[in-house]
């Protein structure tokens, strides 16, 4: 089975969004930064009240407000900051051969990806898992690297099903 498509900046960004939403490591980091680190905002008023003449309640109110804002908006802020960084990497050309015309061929041995800059081969045992979003399939080779396959490259639903079945059958052979 051979697929040809143009991988765009939007496709690369969508992969990163998918990854952020499904990565246990990313979720743990966001949880830690959002809740655990923000507890400092609730501890500082007690310290300031001890070292100043201003009563605790006057310290608590602004710090609780800041803590609530942090907890409510940190995830969205972090997500936006990550996307800005990804766009900057794309603009600076730091995503390598990831964008442009791509040909992906699935055969009995594995996956062959051909770009304008060369060819890479991955055996089936080098594929970790298959991820799927509304518009994409992601063939993960490790926790950060994946083949991005836009669903728009399939001629029809039968071809898409054939693709999924081929991937799943080859991945299940590795598990058995």
Secondary structure by P-SEA (a helix, b strand, c coil): cbbbbbbcaaaaaaaaaaaaaccaaaaaaaaaaaccccaaaaaaaaaaaaaccccaaaaaaaaaaaaaaaaacaaaaaaaaaaaaaaaaaaaccccccccbbbbbbcccbbbbbcccbbbbbccccccccccccccccccccccccccccccccccaaaaaaaaaaaaaaaaaaac
